[in-house]
Every structure is written in C-alpha cells, then in structure tokens.
Amino acid sequence: MIRLLKLNALAQIEEKEFMNRREKIEERLRSDPDDVFLNYTYAMELSKEDELQAAQKAFARVRQLDPDYIPAYFQEGQMLGNHGEVEAAREILKSGIEVARRIGDSHALGEMTEYLESL
C-alpha cells in the first residue's frame, strides 16, 4: 500500500513537471510565435501528452513557418503511425521524403523511407 502511494505521488509530481514544461513553452510562444524550433518543441510536447489533434495542428504550424523543417514531417508521421493513423502518417511521410530529396538530406530521406515502408 505504501509503495502504491509513493508511486502515485511520484506520478503526480512528474505530471506537474510535465505540465510546467508545456506551460513554459506556451509562454515563450506568446512572445515569439514565429520561432520554428519553439513551435516544433511545442508539437513534440503535445505529442508526448497524446494530444493528437493539437500536435497535428502544431506540426502544421511548423511546416507553415518552414516547409523544409524535416523533423516535423518525420515526427508527425511517427506519431500518427503509433496512433494507428496509417494513411495520414503515409501522406505526411511522403511529403517529408519529397522535401528531403529536394534539399539533399539523404539521412532523413533514408529514415523516413524506412519508416514509411514499415507501415
């Protein structure tokens, strides 16, 4: 029983710390809404929280700000794939693969192609 209470207390602390990180990112975004990396970080936080629709919107914002920001394509594709949204994941990954090919990022091209083939 004591172990269960300790685990519950730890989970509450971790949840509070997790939310604090998201709140800090949101605060920074209010002062710099066009920062690509900050928007990407926000999308990743939403993804970690399983906020699928909000994360998709945030990843779309990253791509709007910088269409060549390849991590946004790959991470959104993985997130969607992990949530069973296979067709949506494929579409995002195909777009990312086109970008990687266009800008000559062979590493990202290989990673996204491999993940796409695994879906």
DAHUZI-V29168 format. One record per run of one state. SS is the DSSP state (H for helix, E for strand, - for the rest). FROM is the first residue (numbers start at 0). TO is the last residue. If there is no record, write none. Layout:
BEGIN
SS,FROM,TO  SS,FROM,TO
END
This chain:
BEGIN
-,0,0  H,1,30  -,31,34  H,35,47  -,48,50  H,51,64  -,65,68  H,69,81  -,82,84  H,85,102  -,103,104  H,105,117  -,118,118
END
